[in-house]
Amino acid sequence: MPKNALTSFYNILPEGSILVPVVISRLYKRTVVSELDELVKAATLATHIDKLSFTEKIILQFNYDHTLKPIKEWPRSLSKLRICNHQLLHHIELPNTLEELFCHGVNEVWHSFPPKLQKLTIECSNWVPSNELEFPDSLRELLIAYCRLPTVKRIVSKLPMKLRMLKLGENIGSKLSFLRFPDSIETLHLEQCGIETLEGFMFPKSLRELTLDYNRILNMQNLNYPESLVILRLSCNVIENLDCFDFPRLLRELYISENGLVSLDGVTFPELEVLDVSDTLREKTITSLKNAKLPSTLKVLRASGHDVKDWWQTELPEGLEVLEMKDRFHPERIRFPPSLEQLTLELLSSRKFNVSQLNLPQSLQTLEILNGRSDESFVWKLPNLQKMVLIDITGRVNVPQSVSHLRVRNESAEYLKCLKVSQRLDKCEIYCYRGEFDNDVFKFNDT
């Protein structure tokens, strides 16, 4: 029965009707029970559990001291199963209808899986893969993390040839060259794997997205990237410069934050659309960008944390839409791109700089300012601004009437003297670490 018809039928049912739970089950396809047999009772149906046709997903949450009984029978419509904290998985006979399986905190993982399985996730579990391990040919996504595998080589050697996405969060070792992944893989995530070098590694030929965050990689040289690679993530490694960095020719997104970069001078980037070089953890950062050749194709530039002294002399791409930056020197002299839609700007922590001196483009839709001061007479002239975030701003702020989402966070309530907002504001969040905002802080202004 179509959902609209079910809804109409439900609305005319008398209170307490035995049909109510049946209709609800078919409408929402979500029922909470403590035992599988209770699915039948929840639907008030006198039928065997394997005859149920409305259950698509089941979540099994066990206590570690749970009395483990064999589970062999399932609703015939079941396609998704989530199992948590089960210590004897061989007591569970997986249904052949299963398409997605998620396991967390389990013990003794199966050696074979249902023939229609498309997505498999196993995390925080005790898994020692055997020689009998087999993945179904239907598998398209495999995610394994925090399982303390004695070796990943056995798992990799068993991967199906049509796998599209693989995520590993296991200790692989310093070198990646001893592993050979299927060429069908389009997305490869190898986070926190202890990798130091990719030298000699054979990339999957279909690879589009490669994530190597939280490893110990020092450089990316002498590598044979596939032509298909467009997204590369290398955050939280130890890459201190890009002078000898080999870029994939068609790379469009590069995420290399929290690496300790100190310069972008002399770097020839490909036609990037996204570049993230943020570094908020180190004292030694990039101090100059005026000689950096940022690609003209760039739409997103994230450079938070870098103490750049010459932003006002830096040529920013005209098509830039998102910019995150820190300027403690001459923010009033910055020429922002005319199409900028989102800006995050950190100013002097002393809050001496008056935000009225900023030359902000009218195209802005989201604005976040850290530090600085404001006065009530200042008019922002940002007709398209929808979201405004003010952190440690002192003085009087006249919020543009176009803003629908406002977030204010101050170290002390006494810094904010007055906040004029529109009554059309949809969402307002105010936080302070010390003191309390009095009623006079808020003033409504719809003129």
C-alpha positions as CSV (number, residue, x, y, z in Angstrom):
1,M,0.0,0.0,0.0
2,P,1.4,3.5,-0.9
3,K,2.6,5.7,2.0
4,N,-0.2,8.3,1.4
5,A,-2.8,5.6,1.6
6,L,-1.3,4.1,4.8
7,T,-1.2,7.6,6.4
8,S,-4.9,8.1,5.6
9,F,-5.8,4.7,6.9
10,Y,-3.9,5.3,10.1
11,N,-5.7,8.6,10.7
12,I,-9.1,6.9,10.7
13,L,-8.2,3.9,12.9
14,P,-9.8,3.9,16.4
15,E,-7.5,4.3,19.4
16,G,-6.3,0.9,20.6
17,S,-6.9,-0.9,17.3
18,I,-4.7,-3.9,16.8
19,L,-3.9,-2.6,13.3
20,V,-2.1,0.5,14.7
21,P,1.3,-1.1,15.3
22,V,1.1,-2.8,11.9
23,V,0.5,0.4,10.0
24,I,3.2,2.2,12.0
25,S,5.7,-0.5,11.3
26,R,5.0,-0.2,7.5
27,L,5.0,3.6,7.6
28,Y,8.3,4.1,9.4
29,K,10.0,0.7,9.1
30,R,11.6,1.2,12.5
31,T,10.7,-1.0,15.5
32,V,12.6,-1.3,18.8
33,V,12.6,-4.7,20.5
34,S,14.8,-6.6,22.9
35,E,14.5,-10.0,21.3
36,L,14.2,-10.9,17.6
37,D,11.0,-12.9,18.3
38,E,9.4,-9.7,19.6
39,L,9.3,-8.4,16.1
40,V,6.3,-10.6,15.5
41,K,4.6,-9.3,18.7
42,A,5.4,-5.7,17.7
43,A,3.6,-6.2,14.5
44,T,0.8,-8.2,16.3
45,L,1.1,-10.8,13.6
46,A,0.6,-14.5,14.1
47,T,3.4,-15.5,11.8
48,H,7.0,-16.8,11.8
49,I,9.8,-14.2,11.9
50,D,11.1,-15.2,8.5
51,K,7.7,-14.3,7.0
52,L,7.8,-10.7,8.1
53,S,8.0,-8.5,5.0
54,F,8.3,-4.9,6.4
55,T,11.6,-5.0,8.2
56,E,14.5,-3.6,6.3
57,K,17.0,-2.8,9.1
58,I,17.8,-4.4,12.5
59,I,20.2,-3.1,15.1
60,L,21.4,-5.7,17.7
61,Q,22.9,-4.1,20.8
62,F,24.3,-6.6,23.3
63,N,25.8,-6.3,26.7
64,Y,29.2,-8.0,27.0
65,D,27.7,-10.4,29.6
66,H,24.7,-11.2,27.5
67,T,23.5,-14.8,27.3
68,L,24.4,-15.7,23.8
69,K,21.8,-17.8,22.0
70,P,22.1,-18.9,18.4
71,I,20.3,-16.5,15.9
72,K,19.4,-18.2,12.7
73,E,16.1,-16.8,11.5
74,W,15.5,-13.3,10.1
75,P,12.7,-11.3,8.4
76,R,12.9,-12.1,4.7
77,S,13.0,-8.4,3.8
78,L,16.1,-7.6,6.0
79,S,18.8,-5.8,4.0
80,K,20.7,-3.9,6.8
81,L,22.1,-5.3,10.0
82,R,24.1,-3.6,12.8
83,I,25.7,-5.7,15.5
84,C,27.4,-4.2,18.6
85,N,29.2,-5.9,21.5
86,H,28.6,-9.5,20.5
87,Q,31.4,-11.9,21.6
88,L,30.6,-15.1,19.7
89,L,29.6,-14.1,16.2
90,H,29.6,-17.7,15.0
91,H,26.3,-18.0,16.9
92,I,24.8,-15.6,14.4
93,E,23.9,-17.0,11.0
94,L,23.7,-14.1,8.6
95,P,20.7,-13.9,6.2
96,N,21.4,-14.2,2.5
97,T,19.3,-11.0,1.8
98,L,21.8,-8.8,3.6
99,E,23.3,-5.8,1.7
100,E,24.8,-3.8,4.5
101,L,26.5,-5.1,7.6
102,F,28.0,-3.0,10.5
103,C,29.9,-4.6,13.4
104,H,31.3,-2.8,16.4
105,G,33.0,-4.3,19.4
106,V,32.5,-7.9,18.2
107,N,34.7,-11.1,18.5
108,E,35.4,-13.9,16.1
109,V,34.4,-12.3,12.8
110,W,32.9,-14.6,10.1
111,H,35.1,-16.1,7.4
112,S,32.5,-15.7,4.7
113,F,29.6,-13.3,4.1
114,P,26.2,-13.2,2.4
115,P,26.3,-13.3,-1.4
116,K,24.5,-10.0,-1.9
117,L,26.5,-7.9,0.6
118,Q,27.5,-4.5,-0.8
119,K,28.9,-2.7,2.3
120,L,30.8,-4.1,5.2
121,T,32.1,-2.2,8.2
122,I,34.0,-3.8,11.1
123,E,35.5,-1.5,13.8
124,C,36.9,-1.9,17.3
125,S,36.7,-5.6,17.0
126,N,38.9,-8.7,17.5
127,W,39.5,-10.1,14.1
128,V,42.1,-12.6,13.0
129,P,41.4,-13.3,9.3
130,S,42.0,-16.9,8.3
131,N,43.0,-18.5,5.0
132,E,39.4,-19.4,4.5
133,L,38.3,-15.7,4.4
134,E,36.1,-14.9,1.4
135,F,34.4,-11.6,0.5
136,P,31.5,-11.8,-1.9
137,D,31.9,-10.5,-5.5
138,S,29.0,-8.1,-4.8
139,L,31.0,-6.1,-2.2
140,R,31.6,-2.5,-3.1
141,E,32.6,-0.8,0.2
142,L,34.8,-2.2,2.9
143,L,35.7,-0.2,6.1
144,I,38.0,-1.7,8.8
145,A,39.3,0.3,11.7
146,Y,40.8,-0.3,15.2
147,C,40.7,-4.1,14.9
148,R,44.4,-4.6,15.7
149,L,44.9,-6.9,12.8
150,P,48.1,-9.0,12.9
151,T,48.4,-8.3,9.2
152,V,46.4,-6.5,6.5
153,K,48.1,-8.4,3.7
154,R,45.7,-11.3,3.9
155,I,42.7,-9.1,3.8
156,V,44.0,-7.1,0.8
157,S,44.8,-10.3,-1.1
158,K,41.2,-11.4,-0.7
159,L,39.5,-8.2,-1.9
160,P,37.0,-8.6,-4.7
161,M,37.9,-7.2,-8.1
162,K,34.9,-4.9,-8.2
163,L,35.5,-3.1,-4.8
164,R,35.1,0.7,-5.2
165,M,35.8,2.0,-1.7
166,L,38.3,0.8,0.9
167,K,38.9,2.4,4.3
168,L,41.6,1.0,6.6
169,G,42.4,2.4,10.0
170,E,45.0,-0.3,10.9
171,N,48.8,-0.3,11.3
172,I,50.2,-1.2,7.9
173,G,53.8,-0.3,8.5
174,S,56.2,2.3,7.2
175,K,56.0,1.2,3.5
176,L,52.9,0.8,1.4
177,S,54.6,-0.8,-1.6
178,F,54.1,-4.4,-0.4
179,L,50.3,-4.1,-0.8
180,R,48.5,-4.3,-4.1
181,F,44.9,-3.1,-4.2
182,P,42.3,-3.9,-6.9
183,D,42.3,-1.4,-9.8
184,S,38.6,-1.0,-9.4
185,I,39.0,1.1,-6.2
186,E,38.0,4.7,-6.6
187,T,38.2,5.8,-3.0
188,L,41.1,4.7,-0.8
189,H,41.3,5.9,2.9
190,L,44.5,4.9,4.8
191,E,44.3,6.9,8.0
192,Q,46.5,6.3,11.1
193,C,48.3,3.5,9.4
194,G,51.9,4.4,10.3
195,I,52.9,5.0,6.6
196,E,56.1,6.9,6.0
197,T,56.6,6.5,2.3
198,L,54.7,5.7,-0.8
199,E,57.8,4.9,-2.9
200,G,57.2,1.9,-5.1
201,F,53.4,1.8,-4.4
202,M,51.2,0.9,-7.3
203,F,48.1,3.1,-7.2
204,P,44.8,1.5,-8.3
205,K,44.1,2.6,-11.9
206,S,40.6,3.9,-11.1
207,L,41.6,5.9,-8.0
208,R,39.8,9.3,-7.7
209,E,40.2,10.0,-4.0
210,L,43.2,9.2,-1.8
211,T,43.2,9.9,2.0
212,L,46.5,9.5,3.9
213,D,45.7,11.6,7.0
214,Y,47.5,11.0,10.4
215,N,50.5,9.2,9.0
216,R,54.2,10.0,9.0
217,I,54.7,10.9,5.4
218,L,57.6,13.3,4.7
219,N,57.4,13.8,1.0
220,M,55.5,12.8,-2.2
221,Q,58.2,12.3,-4.8
222,N,58.8,9.9,-7.7
223,L,55.2,8.6,-7.7
224,N,53.2,7.3,-10.6
225,Y,49.8,8.7,-9.9
226,P,46.8,7.5,-12.0
227,E,45.3,10.0,-14.3
228,S,42.0,9.7,-12.5
229,L,43.2,11.1,-9.1
230,V,41.4,14.4,-8.3
231,I,41.3,14.5,-4.5
232,L,44.3,14.1,-2.2
233,R,44.2,14.3,1.6
234,L,47.5,14.5,3.5
235,S,46.5,16.3,6.7
236,C,48.5,15.7,9.9
237,N,51.7,14.3,8.4
238,V,55.2,15.8,8.5
239,I,55.4,17.4,5.1
240,E,57.2,20.7,5.8
241,N,57.6,22.0,2.2
242,L,56.2,21.4,-1.3
243,D,59.3,22.3,-3.3
244,C,59.8,18.7,-4.6
245,F,56.1,17.6,-4.3
246,D,54.8,15.7,-7.3
247,F,51.2,16.7,-7.9
248,P,48.8,14.5,-9.9
249,R,48.2,16.3,-13.2
250,L,44.4,16.5,-12.8
251,L,44.3,17.1,-9.1
252,R,41.5,19.4,-8.1
253,E,41.4,19.2,-4.3
254,L,44.5,19.2,-2.0
255,Y,44.1,19.0,1.8
256,I,47.5,19.3,3.5
257,S,46.7,21.0,6.8
258,E,48.6,20.6,10.1
259,N,51.9,19.6,8.5
260,G,54.2,22.4,9.5
261,L,54.4,24.2,6.1
262,V,56.5,27.4,6.3
263,S,56.4,28.5,2.7
264,L,54.5,28.2,-0.6
265,D,57.1,30.1,-2.7
266,G,58.1,28.5,-5.9
267,V,55.4,25.8,-5.8
268,T,53.7,25.1,-9.1
269,F,50.2,23.9,-8.3
270,P,47.9,22.1,-10.8
271,E,44.5,23.7,-11.5
272,L,43.3,23.3,-8.0
273,E,39.8,24.3,-6.9
274,V,40.3,23.5,-3.2
275,L,43.6,24.1,-1.2
276,D,43.7,23.6,2.6
277,V,47.1,24.5,4.2
278,S,45.6,25.4,7.7
279,D,47.9,25.0,10.6
280,T,46.6,25.9,14.1
281,L,49.0,23.8,16.2
282,R,52.4,25.2,15.5
283,E,54.2,28.4,16.3
284,K,56.3,28.3,13.1
285,T,54.0,28.9,10.2
286,I,53.8,30.6,6.8
287,T,54.6,34.3,7.2
288,S,54.5,35.5,3.6
289,L,52.3,34.6,0.6
290,K,53.0,37.6,-1.8
291,N,55.3,35.5,-3.9
292,A,53.1,32.4,-3.9
293,K,51.5,31.5,-7.2
294,L,48.0,30.4,-6.2
295,P,46.1,28.8,-9.1
296,S,43.6,31.0,-10.8
297,T,41.0,28.2,-10.6
298,L,41.0,28.2,-6.8
299,K,37.5,28.5,-5.2
300,V,38.4,27.5,-1.6
301,L,41.5,28.6,0.3
302,R,41.9,27.6,3.9
303,A,44.9,29.1,5.6
304,S,43.8,29.5,9.2
305,G,46.6,29.7,11.8
306,H,49.3,31.1,9.5
307,D,50.7,34.4,10.7
308,V,50.9,35.9,7.2
309,K,52.2,39.5,7.2
310,D,51.5,40.4,3.6
311,W,47.9,39.4,2.8
312,W,47.4,42.8,1.4
313,Q,50.1,42.2,-1.1
314,T,49.0,38.7,-2.0
315,E,47.1,38.1,-5.3
316,L,44.0,36.2,-4.4
317,P,42.2,34.4,-7.3
318,E,39.2,36.4,-8.6
319,G,36.9,33.4,-8.4
320,L,37.6,32.6,-4.8
321,E,34.4,31.7,-2.9
322,V,35.6,30.5,0.5
323,L,38.6,32.1,2.4
324,E,39.9,31.3,5.9
325,M,42.7,33.4,7.1
326,K,44.5,35.3,9.9
327,D,45.8,38.9,9.7
328,R,47.2,40.7,12.6
329,F,48.9,43.4,10.5
330,H,47.0,45.2,7.8
331,P,43.5,43.7,7.4
332,E,42.1,47.0,6.3
333,R,44.3,46.9,3.1
334,I,43.2,43.5,1.9
335,R,41.5,43.4,-1.4
336,F,39.0,40.6,-1.1
337,P,37.8,38.8,-4.2
338,P,34.5,40.1,-5.6
339,S,32.7,36.8,-5.6
340,L,33.7,35.8,-2.0
341,E,30.7,34.0,-0.3
342,Q,32.3,32.8,3.0
343,L,35.0,34.5,5.0
344,T,36.6,33.5,8.3
345,L,39.0,36.2,9.6
346,E,41.1,36.2,12.7
347,L,42.3,39.6,13.9
348,L,44.6,40.9,16.7
349,S,43.7,39.2,19.9
350,S,43.9,42.5,21.7
351,R,40.6,43.4,20.0
352,K,41.9,46.9,19.1
353,F,41.2,46.7,15.4
354,N,37.8,48.3,14.4
355,V,35.9,46.0,12.0
356,S,34.5,49.1,10.3
357,Q,37.8,49.4,8.5
358,L,37.4,46.1,6.6
359,N,36.6,46.3,2.9
360,L,34.3,43.4,2.7
361,P,32.6,42.4,-0.6
362,Q,28.8,42.6,-0.8
363,S,28.7,39.0,-2.1
364,L,29.4,37.6,1.4
365,Q,26.8,35.1,2.7
366,T,28.7,33.8,5.7
367,L,31.1,35.9,7.9
368,E,33.1,34.8,10.9
369,I,35.3,37.3,12.7
370,L,37.6,36.5,15.7
371,N,38.6,39.4,17.9
372,G,38.2,43.1,17.0
373,R,35.9,45.8,18.1
374,S,32.8,47.5,16.7
375,D,30.6,50.5,17.3
376,E,26.8,51.0,16.8
377,S,27.2,53.6,14.1
378,F,28.9,51.1,11.8
379,V,26.7,49.7,9.0
380,W,28.0,46.5,7.5
381,K,26.6,46.9,4.0
382,L,26.3,43.2,3.4
383,P,22.9,42.7,1.8
384,N,23.4,38.9,1.2
385,L,24.7,38.0,4.6
386,Q,22.8,35.0,6.1
387,K,25.1,33.7,8.8
388,M,27.2,35.8,11.1
389,V,29.7,34.5,13.8
390,L,31.3,36.9,16.2
391,I,34.0,35.6,18.6
392,D,35.5,37.8,21.3
393,I,34.2,41.0,19.7
394,T,33.9,44.1,22.0
395,G,31.6,47.1,21.7
396,R,28.3,47.6,20.0
397,V,27.2,45.5,17.0
398,N,24.5,46.3,14.6
399,V,23.7,43.0,12.9
400,P,22.6,43.2,9.3
401,Q,18.8,42.5,8.9
402,S,19.5,39.9,6.3
403,V,21.2,37.6,8.9
404,S,19.0,34.6,9.9
405,H,21.7,32.7,11.9
406,L,23.7,34.6,14.5
407,R,26.3,33.1,16.9
408,V,28.2,35.2,19.4
409,R,30.9,33.9,21.8
410,N,32.8,36.1,24.2
411,E,35.3,35.5,26.9
412,S,33.5,37.9,29.2
413,A,29.9,39.2,29.0
414,E,31.1,42.8,29.8
415,Y,32.8,43.0,26.3
416,L,29.5,43.1,24.4
417,K,27.8,46.4,25.1
418,C,24.9,46.1,22.7
419,L,23.7,43.8,20.0
420,K,21.1,45.1,17.6
421,V,19.3,42.3,15.7
422,S,16.3,41.9,13.5
423,Q,13.1,40.2,14.9
424,R,13.3,38.0,11.8
425,L,16.3,36.2,13.2
426,D,15.7,32.4,12.9
427,K,18.5,31.2,15.2
428,C,20.6,33.0,17.8
429,E,23.4,31.4,19.9
430,I,25.2,33.4,22.6
431,Y,28.0,32.0,24.8
432,C,30.2,33.6,27.4
433,Y,32.8,32.1,29.8
434,R,32.5,34.7,32.5
435,G,29.6,36.9,33.7
436,E,26.1,37.1,32.3
437,F,24.6,39.2,29.5
438,D,21.9,41.6,30.9
439,N,18.7,42.4,29.2
440,D,20.0,45.6,27.7
441,V,22.4,43.8,25.5
442,F,19.6,42.8,23.0
443,K,17.9,45.5,21.0
444,F,15.6,44.8,18.1
445,N,15.9,46.9,15.0
446,D,13.6,46.4,12.0
447,T,13.8,49.9,10.6
